[in-house]
Amino acid sequence: MGFPGYFLIVADFIKWAKAHDIPVGPGRGSGAGSVVAWVLTITDLDPLKLGLLFERFLNPERVSMPDFDIDFCETRRGEVIRYVQEKYGRDTVAQIITFGTMKARAVLKDVGRVLQMSYGQVDRLAKQIPNHPTDPWTLERTLNGVSEFNAEYKNHSDVRHLIDLSMRLEGLPRHSSTHAAGVVIGDRPLAELVPLYRDPRSDMPVTQFDMKYVEAAGLVKFDFLGLKTLSVLKKAVELLADRGIEVDLDTLGWDDPEVYDLLQRGDTVGVFQLESEGMRRTLTAVRPTNFGDIIALVSLYRPGPMDNIPSFGHRKGGREEIVYPHALLEPILNETYGIFVYQEQVMQAAQVLAGYTLGGADMLRRAMGKKIKAEMDAQRAIFVEGCGRVNGIKPAKANELFDLIDKFAGYGFNKSHAAAYALLAYQTAWLKTHHPHEFFAASMAYDIHQTDKLAIFADDMRRLSIECLPPDINASLADFHVEKHNDGLAVRYALGALKGVGERAMELLVEERDTKVASSRSTISPSESIHGCSTSARSRRSPPRARSTGSSPTVPVSMPQRRRSSQWPSVRMTAGRAGRAACSANPSRAAARSTCRAARTGRSPTRSPPKRTHSAIISRRIRSIAIRTSSAAREPARLRHSARSRSPRVPASARRSRR
């Protein structure tokens, strides 16, 4: 089938990425079921050990060619793509175009805007179209299935005109974009194979054929995906290395009881694929005890299959009898307690019951997923005949088994993909169990600009009694890090996480601070340390909110006090008289405007409050965060949130009168 070259190209750029210390995922999609991919280090999962099927990835009866989806560190994914460009030629490597189409709601709003209809009327009609991401409704289906929408269509001529036009445009391309991860590599210049265009936002050519037609043109797609979890794991390992602890996540055993204790408690904030509130409740109910349970939960926690989670938990805990649809299916369904969870189980069931080849079983799985009646009728006849021929199963029972398998095949999950993501979930859970300080520091480092996520991590650290030290101008780095504190460890808050100051400015500040400390000065003044740093205008204009706190009360900090107009009672009166005099004398317009503005603001046109330095801004903000951190530590989170929700909203006029 011409795949050896494809395997070798993928193995080549993965090997290059690992050699250049770029984190690579353990696998993704059905490719994890290939032993050859495992031997070539494309994937990190042993498919024989986990019962993964190669035929789910590649078989002679498969119509469309498969591809490998490879996860890389999200911050260094571009380096791998550039390597591929340089090695195979810039004219033979291109990204893939994608087309955004006019969906039912969007096309209705677009046409309504062109027809200059009332926004409220069009919006009301659009909201009557059911919005199910996994089962999108067309306008025609909505006309037949929503009575209110049908009534509007029949009773109002303008609505009928709107919907008729929208139905003609529905599904047409609306705009073009670039595939987030897809890249094609040709054996000759791509201009000889497919039409290209140049995206002005990129220096890389883009095919004018989308993913479907690129494959029809004979090109195979490579997916270079970015995954933040890989970056977090890499950062945590580096933080451990700074303390002299070497960890190889790839060699971890999957049977650590402490990890499963953490999962059973639902203590999985920040754990890949297991951190949502619903998943945490599921973990406490199911109580996983082995790696197979993690794979199953990753597969089940989706719309549709999640209806089987209660039965899965009851059967695992012995509270419900395990019943198999047929005795021949017990070896296949034993790991999931008699419940169909994976697509691979559907394929194995067809093989065992009806004598399908695994390639033919994959065709059966696809037919069941598409629900095309003609294909389903043909496959049913083959299945029933095979059941009688191979195992002597009567037609009535064979039809019953076919219907049962069809029910589960519609939402069965790819076990190869689930196993790869379960491995990342286990690795993050292991880090949180055994090295929580490094885990939290790494997790917060990659959410440094998302204050909501930082607050979630801070609350979880407080609950676990892991100390988070406030930012300190003499101790903090631009990023989160772990340091020794009171005969233990603590996470030090990052200067780069302070809102409005900028990471680059903080890196320069830390660099200059370390230089001055190295020259025998024990502490530094922020006004000195910021000297010469390149800062943004926004940072310099930001209101001062924090000052240095933390490691030592003797830290020298320059804190100019903010002056208000009330401190200059004579300035307002003087400026007001000067402004009126200037306006009456009709001097130059600029001078009059300046003086009149001074009269309104209460500030002298010749004397203004001292400028706030960038170091003062940083210091005030550090102090503010330190105060909030210390007060939050004394006050339980639940009481704090409830008090905040009960506090009345003060009108702006009342706030001004208080001042």
Secondary structure, DSSP 8 states (H G I E B T S, - for coil): ---HHHHHHHHHHHHHHHHTT--B-S--GGGGG-HHHHHTTS--S-HHHHT--GGGT--TT-SS----EEEEETTTHHHHHHHHHHHH-TTSEEEEEEEEE--HHHHHHHHHHHTT--HHHHHHHHHTS---TTS---HHHHHHH-HHHHHHHHH-HHHHHHHHHHHHHTTSEEEEEEEEEEEEE-SS-GGGTS-EEE-TT-SSEEESS-HHHHHHTT--EEEEEEEHHHHHHHHHHHHHHHTT----GGG--S--HHHHHHHHTT--TT-TTT-SHHHHHHHHHH---SHHHHHHHHHHSSTTGGGGHHHHHHHHTTSS----SSGGGHHHHGGGTT---BHHHHHHHHHHHH---HHHHHHHHHHHHHT-HHHHHHHHHHHHHHHHHHH---HHHHHHHHHHHHHHHTT-B-HHHHHHHHHHHHHHHHHHHH-HHHHHHHHHHTTTT-HHHHHHHHHHHHHTT--EE---TTT--SS-EEEEETTEEEEE--GGGSTTT-HHHHHHHHHHHHHHHHTT-SS--HHHHTTT----HHHHHS-------SS-TT----------GGG-HHHHHHHHHHHHHHHHT---HHHHHHHHHHHHHT--SS-------HHHHHHHHHHHHHHHHHHHHHS-HHHHHHHHHHS----HHHHHHH-
